[in-house]
Amino acid sequence: MMASRDFHVFSKDGQSYLFLSQPVAVFKIDDDTRRVLQRVEQAEPLSGEFEERRGEEAQAFIEHHCRKAPPARALRAPEDIGDKVAGLYLFLSQECNLKCAYCYGDEGEYGRRGRMDAATLEHAFDTFFAGGEGRHFATFFGGEPLMNFPLMKTTARLSERFRREGKGDVSLGIVTNGTFYNKEIGKFFRDHINDVTFSLDGPPDLTDSQRLSKRGGSVYRTATENIRKFTADPSFNWAFRSIVTRAGHDRVAEIYRHLENFRPGGIGVVNVDVPEDNPLYLDDGQYWRFVEQIVEINREGLRSFIEGDQPVAFEYPFYILFYFISRRHALYHCNAGTNLLAVTAEGDVYPCHRFVGTEEFNMGNVANPRLRQSERYREIRQRFVDATVDNREGCRDCWARYLCGGSCAKYSHAEHGDIAPPVMRHCLYIKTVIEEILPDIVALVQSAETRQALMERLKAAVSNRYGSRGMEEEAPVA
């Protein structure tokens, strides 16, 4: 019988299903077959002639399908990862005008308050974007990057020069709290920005209780007034990113509905990342209420997406859909540490924005002309290249690994002191979503025409949302 890591059986609404990990396929099965395969999956011996015969029949079916099915392809394997760095998070400002209750970055300062200067910016571009390697992206980050708007304008000019000189085609994005706006900033967004993520936590009471202005006043009111101005002329892709704390754990649907009114291209909702003793932390019961609502929102979004409407969910369920329909294996959680890096205001390089300030992962500084040849840079980068789900302890034997890609390396390191072991809540989240969403996918994509149409919409959605971060590098990013 095949290894338990390569299949999984489950039930949904009275129907049993068999999921095959390697070919990325799901089948309806009868309850007797499910019970027999469940015993195999749980390493329990089969008893009696009926169970043994049914097990042999199931094994024969699985082997037959795996032989005839085209092999699933890795979305991005270690051998596909070259030296190119496709994208950078640029910490233009390690300062912020807000004081968010859950901020993991020490009020946006990450332990070193400051603003990036033009010399550091140019070092970053010369280090990572000047190799004539085609498309790249740079995301303005912080803190609040608009607190260093002059350097954003410098970046646009630098990008244009690199494009003109054939060094690299750099597209620009930004993650912002939306509280800064004037006509010059609005024009800059229209002329130079490809992707915008606005940080907003939903209705006014939730946003204003969690995202506090250091000058006072309603962050929600200021941000939403500005967002409507920014998006009045839809010249860029834009989305929301919301953090759910204990206060909003049972209001996920309300948060989605509220943000949908702004007609964004995507809404990302994640649970708060704080220690257990923090009053914002979701206990187990609150966390599972959060997950239940995420599943329902994504179930609705799936139907809407297949019908051709604008997708609204850009969290794990969306990517599970992408991997399943395209029959790809996700070997990585994201591009962090390989094709995606972060550069701080002082020029220090980290595997991604979440690792900034964790000195174990400081890869060096862009002022060093030989940074990318340095032993430290290459050693840290190789750790991330090697961290596929097939190499990660706790992932390699999981049936869901190829629809998951493993948990966030930073979350793993925070919990285990190592980037490899998975985070249990992430594992349970992914498995729950797969069992809840895959039957809906099977029901909705019965015809080849529907599957093809859905694949085209998925490609367009990933490309529109992430630009060169998505389809060119063949993997969504964090």
N, C-alpha and C positions, 0 to 999 in steps of 0.2 A: 504494500500500500504506500502511496505517496507520503512524503513528509508533511507533518501538520503545518509547517511554515508556509506551505504552498497552496493551502486551501482553507476555506472557512464555511461553515454552515450556520444559518440563522433563520428566524421566522419573523414575518412582518404581516400584521393583519390577517392571520390565519393561513398564510402561504409560506412555504419553506423555500429557501434559496441556497444554492451552492455558488460560492465565489472562488475563482481560480486566480492565484496571485501572479503566476508567471505569464500567462497569455492575457491577463486583465480581462476576464470574462465572468458573467454571472448567468445562472440558469435557475429556472423554477424546478423544484424536485418535490417528490411526495414525502409525507411525514416519516414513513418507515426508513427511507433512504437517509433523511436528515438525522434520525436517531442513530442509525448505524454509523454514519460518518462523524457524528458528534462524539461517539465513543472512541473512534480512531483519533480524532483531533485531540481528545483529552487523554490519549495514551492508555485507554482502557481496553482490555481484551474483548474480542467478540465472542459471544456464547451461542451455541446452537447452529444447526445447519442453515436456518433462514438468514441469520445475520451474516454468516460467512459467505453465503451465496450472494446476498445483496451487496456485501462489501466488494466481492469480486466483480460484480456487474458494474458497480460505481467506478471501480478502478479501471476497468476496460473502457468505460465511457470517457473518463478523464484522459487516459492515455491516447485514445483515438482523437479527441478534440485537440490535445496538445500537439499531436503529430500533424494534423491538417491545418491548424490555425497558423497564420503568419506570426512569427515571433514578435513579441512586443519589443519596442526599441527604447533604450534609455534616453530620456530627454536630454541628459547631459552626463556623460561618463567622465572619469578622471582623464582618460586619453584624449577627450575632446577639449580639455581645458589647457589653453596655451598661456603665454605670458601676458596677453592683452588684458588690461583692466578696462572694462566697458564703462563702469560708472563710479562716481565719487559722491559721497556726501560731503559738502563743503561747509564747515562750521564758520560761517562768516561772522557770527556774533555769539560769543559765549556769555551773553547777557540776555535778560528777558524782562519785559514790562509786566509780566504776570507772575503770580505765585500759586501754581497749581498744587492742589493738596497731594497729588500722587506722583509728582515729578521725580523721575529717577535720576535726573541730571543736576541735582543741587541748584534748583531754580534756573536751570539752563546754563550754569557756569561750569559744570563738570569739574569742579575743583580748581579751575584756572580761569578766572574772569578775564575777558579781553575780546578784541576784535581782530580779525584777519586783516593783514595789510596787502598792498598790491604785489610786493615782492614775493610773499608766501604764496599768493594766488598763482603768480606766473611760474614759480617753482613747481607747484602742483600740476599745472597744465603741461609744462615741459617734461615732467617726470612720467606722466601717465597718458597724455593725449597727443604727443608730438611724433608718434612713430609711423604715421601714415597708415593706420590700421582701420580706417573707415569710421563708423558711427560710434559715438560715445555719449554719455549723458552726465550732467552735473546737477545735483540737487542742492539748492540753498537750504541750510539747516541751522539750528541753534539749540538753545536760546531762541530768540526771535530774529531771523536773518534780516528782516526789514529795518532793524536798528542799525544796519550797516548798508543802507541802500546805495551809497556812492560806489561801494565795491561791487554791488550787483551790476551797476552800469559798466564798470570796468570789465567785469566778466563777460558781458555781452559783446563789448568791443574786442576782447581777446578771442572769444569764440569765432567772431566774424573773421578776424585775421587768420586764425588757424585754418578755417574753412577755405579762405581765399588762397592761402599758401599751400594747401593740400596736405597739411599736417594731420588734421582730424576734423570730423564733422560732429561738433558738440551741440547737443540739444540741452535746454535748460529747464529745470523744474524747481519747485519750492514747496516746503512744508511750513505753513504759517498759521498763527493764531487769528489772523484776519482783523486785527485791531488797528492796523496802520493802513491809511488810504489817503491819497490826494490825486489830482488829475495826472501828475507826472508818473506816479506809481502805476495808476491804471493804464496809462498809455504804454508804459514799459512792459506790463504783463501782456497786453495785446500784441506788442511788437516782438517780444523775445521769449516768452514763457510757453512751453509746451504742455506741462503738467503742473497742476496745483493740488495740494492736499490741505484742506482747511481743518484745523483741530477744533471740534465743537462737540459737546457732550449731550446734545439733544435739547429738550425744552428749557425754557429760561431758568426754572428753579434748579434743575440739575446742573446746568452749565455754571450758573452764578454761585452755586454752593461749592463747586469744585475748582473753578478757574477764576481766581481772584485777581483783580487789578491792583497793582501797587499804588496807583493813584486814586483808587476808589471808582465807584460807578459800575454799571452793569456791563460785564464783558459780553454777555449774550447780545444785548442791544447794539453795542458798538460793532461787534463782529458781523452780525447778520445784516446790519445796514450796509457795511462795507462789502460783504459777500455779494449782495444784490447789485451793487455798483460794479464790482469786478466782473460779474458774470452776465451783465446786461448785454454785452457784445461777446457771444460765445466763440472766442478765437483760440481757446485752449481747452484741454481736457481737465476736468476738475472733479474732486471727490471729497468726501468727509472721512475723518478718522475720529471715532468716539471711544472713550474709556468708560467702562461700566464698573462702578464701585458698589458697595453694599447698598447705598441709597437707591440705586437704579437697577438692582439685580432682577426685579420682577417687572421692569418697565422697558424691556428690550424692544418689544413690538411698538410701543409708544415712541421710543427713540427713533426707530426706523421710519415710522409714519411721519413723524415731525420733520425729519431731514429730507424725506422724499418730496416734501412740498417745495423744496428749493431746486428740484430737478437736477440733481448731480449725476455724474456718470458712474459713480460707485459710492457705496457706504460701507466702511469697514468698522466693525464693532468688536472690541476685545475686552476681556476682563482685566481688571486692574492688577498690576504687578507690584505687590507690596508684601512685606513679611506678615506672618500669621498674627502677630500681636498688634498690627496696625488696625485702627478702627474702620478703615475702608475695605479690609480684606473680606473676600467672600468665603464663608464656611462651606462645608460640603453640600449642605442642603441648598444654600443660595446659589452655589456654583451650578448645580444640576438644574435648578430652575432657569438659570441663564442659558445653559446649553439647550434645554427644551425649546426655549423661545427662538434661539438661533436656528434650530432645525426647522421650525415652522416658517420662519421668515424666508429661509432659503428654499423651502418647498414651494412657497408662493412665487418666489423670484425665478425658480427654475421653469415653472409653467409660463410665466410672463416672457422669459428669455427665449424659450422655444417658439413662442408665438411671434417673436420678432421685436418685442419692446426693449427698451433700454434696460440692461442689467443693473441691479442695485447692490448686489452683494459681492464683495471682493475679499472674502476670507476663505478659509479652508474648503468649505463646500463647493465654491466656484472652481477651485483648482482640482478637487476630486473629480468634478464633472469634466474638466479639461483633460485630465490624465486618462479617465475612463473612455471617453469618446475618441480620443486620439490614439488610444492603446499605447500609451507611453509609460515608462517606469520613472518615477521620481526618485532619484538616488540621493538628492540633497534637499534640505529644507528650503534653501534659498542660495543666492550667489555670494553670500558674505564670505570674506576672506580669500576669495578666488578672483572673480571678475568684478566684485563690488567692494570698495574700501571707503574709509572715512578719513578726512584730513581736518585736524583741529585748527583753531585760530592761530596757534603757534607753529603749525606745520607738521605736527606729529601724525603718524599714520596708524590706523587701527583697522581691524577686520570689518567693522561696520559701526554705525552710529551708537549701537547699544554697548559696545565694548569700550568706548572712549572713557578714559580715566582709569581703566584696569591695566596697570602697568605691565603685567605679565604679557599683555598682547600689544604693547607698543612696538611697532614694526620698524621704527626709525623716523627720520624727519626728511621732508622733501627738499630741504636745503642741501642735503647730501647728494651730490650728482651721481653717486654710485649706490644709491639706496636700494634699487631693485636687484643689484648684484650682491648685496650684503648677506652674510650668513643668517642674521636674525630675521630679516625680511623673508628670505626664502624658506627658512625653517617654519616660521609661523604660517606662512601661506600653504606650505605642504601639509601641515596638520589639517587644514580645512579641505584641501584636495582629497586627502585620504579618508575623510570622515563621511563616507557613503553609508547608506543604511545597511549594506552588506558587510561593512567593517565595524559598525557601531554595536557594542555589546548592549543587549536588550532590544535592539532593532532587527538584527540579522535573522532572528527566529520568529519574527512577527508576521502573520498573514497579511497585515495591512500595510507593510513597509513601502510597497511600490506606489500606493496611492497617498502616501504620507510624506516620505522623504526625511523623517526624523523630526524631532522637536528643535526649537530654536537653540543654537549653540550657546548663546548667552544665558538663556534660562537654564540649560543643562549645567553650565559652569557655575551659575549661582547656587544651584541646588546640590551639585555633586562635586564641584571643584574640578570638573573635567567637561570638555565640550561633547563627549561621545554619549554617555548614558542618557536615555530619554527621560522626560519629565512625565510622571504618571498621569497628571491631569490632562496633559496633551494627548497621551496615548488613548485614554478613555474618551476624550472628546472626539478624536478622529474615528475611532471604532464605532462610536455611537452615530456619528454623522453618516458613515458609510452604510451602516445597517438601516438607517432611516431613509436615506436619499437614493441609494442605488435602486431599490424597487420602483421608485417613481421614475427614474431615468429609463429603466427597462420598459415601463408602461408607456412612456412618452415617445420612445424612439424605435418603434416597431418596423418602420420602413427604411430602406436604404436612402431614399430621398430626404427623409426627415433627418437622418443621421448626418448626411452630407451638408444639409442646410445648417444644422446645429454646429458642425465643425467650422463652417465658414464664419458663423457669428462668433464662435469662441475665438477664432484667430483674430477677427476684427476687434473684439472686445479687449483681448490681451494687448494687441498692438496699440489700440487707441489709448488704453489706460496707462501702459508702461512704455510705449515707444520702443526704442532700441533696448530697453531693459527686458522686454518680453521675448518677442519672436526671434530677434537676431541672435540673442544669446541662448535661445531655446530653453529658457526657464524663467518663471516669475521670480521676483525678488521680494525681500522683506519690506 
